Amino acid sequence: MPTWEYAPAPEARETARLRESYGMFVDGEFTDGSGAGSLKTVNPASEEVLAEVAVASKSDVDRAVAAARRAYQTVWAPMPGRNRAKYLFRIARLIQERSRELAVLESLDNGKPIKESRDVDVPLAAAHFFYYAGWADKLPYAGLGPDPRPLGVAGQVIPWNFPLLMAAWKLAPALAAGNTCVLKPAETTPLSALVLAEICQQAELPPGVVNVLPGAGETGAAVVAHPDVDKVAFTGSTEVGKQIQRIVAGTRKRLTLELGGKAANVIFDDAALDQAVEGIVNGIFFNQGHVCCAGSRLLVQESVYDELLDKLKRRLGTLRLGDPLDKNTDIGAINSAAQLARIRELSETGEAEGAQRWSPACPLPDRGFWFPPTVFTGVSQAHRIAREEIFGPVLSVLTFRTPAEAVEKANNTPYGLSAGIWTEKGSRILWTAQRLRAGVVWANTFNRFDPSSPFGGYKESGFGREGGRHGLSAYLADDDTVQLGGGS
């Protein structure tokens, strides 16, 4: 097969307008905080330090929550919904205006390819603010009661895989509903959240409505446990989600958790195989597999297994791994050394347990955190790589004979976030989807997102929904909820 040679097409790094240091955003202003120290954020493609970021201490959390409570009581909750909508529209437009800057910054800080941050992360972040701006003056018509009321102060902790997009997922519905927010970005990817705070400032959002506190796990724990936080929203690992549940248990805080996944991508024998291969690649190798709903388990009907695997291997041979800022790059860098170590450890375990490992010819850069796209065949349901979330570009392939066996194997997981079905028969799609224990089921596509569509899981993938009208309900009080000014 002929090989295409692509000339380098790098995006200009200067577009990100990096600064040497960043503070936290509290009560409408950037500040160095109480002096609890700083953390270095690193470019995972080169291991170069991008900037130093102030770390929020417990006293900084206290100050941010107090500012959020003050803004909630005096400005944001009493404000008519149509006026709140104007601020959300402003934020959405400013994200669009600064989209190139945000895309480059996201790829530098996270390691994902620029074409993904440019074409997926940033546009979807703006779309969420646009969508929820439209809801801000229509809350009585959302089917959530005749007089839905905001909860108060929301403490929101987001992961490192989609830093800007996850901030938009959390902030937009909370603000539309009339809540104020204290946002804690991930330790390894704080920069786009801080630029989003700058955008809030640029949009003249009232002080205290949005506060952004960088830091490690201690900062997030302080936000979650704060007695004056009414609502906690977390996206991240199942292990941390369970810790948050323990902290919140016994309080009056409302909680939503969007946790890990081990999604099954089910290929039936009548599927359009070339189309399915593209869905498989998008399902597991998009964002280096750093996706909670990644299709990391491939279930293939035995009669098309060999043909599909040949097509998949040919397609993987065309993927380009390298500089995240190069517009031709398909596979970027792994976000951190710690995550790379976990991917390697689980991949080695897969080989030790008897699975066959395959990767395309894929030279890795000398510096940075890199892992080639990897496929395991001969995988059984008992293997760790078939049960544990790897959160990397690693695909486990299993087979099935009947639709009932496919459903049984797909549901044989502690997780329940997403799944994919590939078949030309609409009746088979509906039959299978009704039996899969997954919060989101895609048919003949994968990893498709829209702000109007709810997203969330079952079992150890968490509870609650984000996106759509359902995403508003997580931030509104029902008739049985009485707010006394705190979550404890």
Secondary structure, DSSP 8 states (H G I E B T S, - for coil): ---------B--GGGG---SEE-EEETTEEE-TT---EEEEEETTTTEEEEEEE---HHHHHHHHHHHHHHIIIIITTS-HHHHHHHHHHHHHHHHHTHHHHHHHHHHHH---HHHIIIIIHHHHHHHHHHHHHHTT-GGGSSS-SS-EE-SEEEEE--SSSHHHHHHHHHHHHHHTT-EEEEE--TT--HHHHHHHHHHHHTT--TTSEEE---SHHHHHHHHH-TT--EEEEES-HHHHHHHHHHHTTS--EEEEE-----EEEE-TTS-HHHHHHHHHHHHHGGGG--TT---EEEEEGGGHHHHHHHHHHHHTT--BS-TTBTT-SB---S-HHHHHHHHHHHHHHHHTT-EEE--S----SSS-----EEEES--TTSHHHHS---SSEEEEEEESSHHHHHHHHH-SSEESEEEEE-S-HHHHHHHHHH---SEEEES--S---TTS-B--EETTEES-BSHHHHHHTTEE-TT----S---
